[in-house]
Amino acid sequence: MDHLWIPVTLAAALAQTGRNAAQRGLTERLGTLGATNVRFLFGLPFACAFLALALWLTGSTTPPLTPRALAFTALGAAAQIAATALMLQAMRTQGFGIVTAWLKIEPVLVALTGWAVLGEALTLPMLAAIAVAVAGVLVMTLKPGQGRAMLSGLGPAALGLAAGLAFGLSAIGFRGAITALPEGDFLIRALTILALSLAMQTAALGLWLAVRDRPALTGSLRAFAPSLAAGFLGALASAFWFTGFALTTAANVRTLALVEVILALLLARVAFGQRATPRQLTGIAILLLGVVLLLRA
């Protein structure tokens, strides 16, 4: 049980890579917010089904929702939406690679925030492992000469860091909500918070689109088949992420989740014939070293 979070997190990264691939075409058809809404709207029924199945198999009931659990869930849900908006705004003024590099500093921010908010243990070996893994992602993401561009301009840098911090806050919020539930095994608590957070996000973003961008909302309903696939894979990935948060610290989960970058490169190679460059292979080696150090720590 102590190491169950490792295969769970790897499964989450794999499912999320599939979700990103399925959602790729939807962004062009529905716009960014419309495609984001698909993740919540079509993911919610699957999340509820996962919870119902788990309750039936275990003979359990949903744990009571405490004010602390509700507050942390609302924090995680709002932070996840805000992080997406900040990320997209940053990408309007900076290249994809530079913004991605800022975002992948998230595990460091998660570790520090988890220590400050939840009182989770933070050791020097853990920090060193996280730093090595993040360095590997930076090597993969940044092209030669982009390092200076990454540091230039306080506005884009602030947006990128704010997005990374918001993604980190969402992980802390969901981890805090799961641990705040007074009863239930790790799977039931994880799936309960997942269904609750998706319900909050579906209501908030659905209301926003209904008022500000109704074509994006109706378009997601017309693109039923691809939206359903993206919703299922998104809910499946989130179920694994939340289960990981129930088993270990958010910092551990979000650091190991960096292997998603490797999975994306493999998908690009298999599906689109894109080969990894020597720089990317070097970054993969550094990232894997960081993951090994984390697992040992």
N, C-alpha and C positions, 0 to 999 in steps of 0.2 A: 504493500500500500504506500510505503514511503516514496517509492519511485514511480508510482502510477502516473503522476503528472507528466512524466517525460513522453510516453507514447500518446497520451491524451493531447498534449500540446503539439506534437508532430502531426497528429491527425487533424487538429484544428488548422495548422498551417497548410496542409494538403487540401483540405476542403475550401479554405479561403482562396487558395490559388485557383481552384476550379470556379469559385464564385466570381472572382475577378475576370476570368476568361469569359464566363457566361454573360457578365454585365457589360463587357466591353462594347458590344454592339448597341446596347440599350442607351448608353450615354449619348451616342450620335443621334439616336431617334427621339429620345425624350428630354435631352438636356441633362445637366448634372444633377439638379435637385430631383427631377423626375426619376432618373435612374436610382438615385439614393433612396427615394421613397419606396421603390420596388423592394429594396432590401428589408424594409420594415413591414410594409403592407402585406407582401406575399410571404414573408418569413414568419409573421405572427401565427397564422393557422398551423404551420408545421411545429413551431415552438410549443403551442398548446397541445398538439398531438403527442409530441415527445414527452411532455409532462404527464399527460393522461396515461400514456403507455407505461411510464415508469411507476406511476401511482398504482396502476392495475397489477403490474408484475410484482411489486413489493408489498401490496396490501396496505400502503401508507396513506396518509392524508397530507394535504398541503400544510406547512407550518404557519402559525399565525404571523401576520406582518406587523412588526414593531415599528414605532415612529422612526427609530434609528435606521431600520432596514429601508423604509420608504424614502427617507431623506437621502441615503446613500445611493439608492436606485435612481432617484431623480437627478442627483449629481452626475452619475455615470451616463444616463441617457442624454442629458443636456450637453455635457462635455463632449460626447461623441459627435453630436450634430454640429456643435460649435467648431470642433477640430476639423471636420470636413470643410466647413465654410472658410476657415482660416487658411487651410491648405490650398484650396482652389484660388483664393485671393492672392496668395503668395505666388502661385504658378502663373498668374497673369503678368508678373513683372520679372520673374526669374525663370531659368530653365528647369525642366523636370528633374534633372539630375541633382541640381543644387538644392532644390526644395526637399527632395527625397533624402538627401544627406542630412539636412536639418531635422527632418522627421525621425530618422533612425537614431537620433540621440535620445529618443524617448526612453529606452531602458534605464539610462542614468537618471533621468527625471523621475521615472516611476520608483526607482530604488530610494531616492531621497524623499519623495513625497510619501511613500509607504512608511518610511521610518518616522517622518514627522507627524503624519496623520493617524496611522494605525499602530505605530510603535513596533513595526516589524524589524526583525534583526537585520543589521547591516554590518558586515565584516569587511575587512580589507581584502581578503581573497575574493569575496564576491564582487567588490568594486573593481578589482583588477581584471577579473574575468569579463565583466560587463564592458569595461573600457576596451579590452582586446577585441571582443566581438563587434562593438560599434566601429572600431578602427577598420576591421575587415570590411564592413559594409561601406564605409567611406571610400576605401580603396576601390571597391567594385563600382560605386555610384559616380564618383567624381572623375571626370576626364582630366588629363594633364592640362594645367593652366587654369582650371576652374576653382582651385582652392582659394586663389586671391579674389575671384568673383564672389565666392561664398561669403567672404568677410567684408565685401564692399557694400555700402548702403545699409544704414541702420534699419530702414523701413522693412524691406524684404526679409532681412535677417530676423527682425523682431516678430514678423508674421510667422516665419517658419518655426522659430522657437516656441511661439505661443501655440501653434498647432500641435507641436510635439508635446508641450505641456498639457494641452487639453486632452490629447489622446491618452497621456499618462493619467490624468485625473479620471478619465472614464474607466480605466482599468482599476484604479484605486477605489472609485465609487462602487463598481460591481463587486470587487473583492470585499469591501467593507459591508455591503448589503448582504452578501452571502454569509459572512461570519456573524452578522447581527441577528440572523434568524435563530430563535431559541431552541429549535428542535429539528429533527429530520436528518437523514444521512446526507453525505456530500452531494450525491446525484440529485436528490429531491430538492435540496436547497438551491443548487445551481440552476436547475430547470425552472424553479419557481421564480427566481429573480430574472431569468432570461425572458420568460413570458411577460412578466410585469414590465420590464424595461422596453420590450418591443411594443407593448400596448401604449405606453407613454409616448414613445417616439412616433408611432403610427398616428396617434391622435394629434400630436403637436405639428408634425410635418404635413399631415393630411389637411389640417385646418389652414396652415400657411399657404399650401398650394391651392386650396379651394378659393382662397381670397385673392392671392397674388398671381397664380399661374395655373389656371384651371386646365388649359390644354395639356400640360405635363401630367396632371392627375388623370385625366380621361385617357390620355395616350398610353399610360401604363396598363390600363384595363383592356385596351384594344390589343396590345402586344402581350396577350395572355400566356401563350406557350413559353416564350423566352423569359418572361417575368416570373412564371411559376418555377422554372428551372433555377433562376438566380435566387429566388426566395428560398427554395429548398436548400440549396448549397449554402446560402448565407445563414439560415437557421441551424444547419448542421454544424457549420464552422463555429457559430456562436455557442452552440451547446457544448462543444469541446472546449472552447475558450473558458466558458463559465465553470465547467467542471475542473479545469486546470486551476482557476482562481480559488475553487473550493478546497483544493488539495495542497496548494503551496502559495508562496508570496507572489504578488503580481510582478515583482521584479524578475523572479525566476522564469515565469511564463513568458513575459515580454522579451526577455533576452533570448531564450531558446526559440522564440517565434521568429527571430531574424533569419532562421533557415528558410523562411518563406522566400527570401531573395534568391536563394539557390534553386528552389523549386520553380520560381518564375523563369529563371534562366534555362532550366531543363525543359520547361514547357515551350519556351521560345525556340529551343533547338529542335524539339520533336515536332511541334505543330507548325512552326513558321520557318524552319531551316536556318535560324540565326545561330551562328557559332559564338561561343564565349571567347573573349580576347585574353591574351596573357595577363593583362592587368586584372581582369575579372577573376581569372583562375587564382591569381595571387591573393586577391581579396577573399575568395572562398576558403583558401587555406588558412588565412588569418582568422576568419570567422569561425571555422571549425575548431581551431585552437582555443578560441575564447569559449566556445560551447563546452569543450572538454574540461577546461579549467573551471567553468561554472558547475558542471556536474560533480567534479571532484570537491569543490568548495562546499 
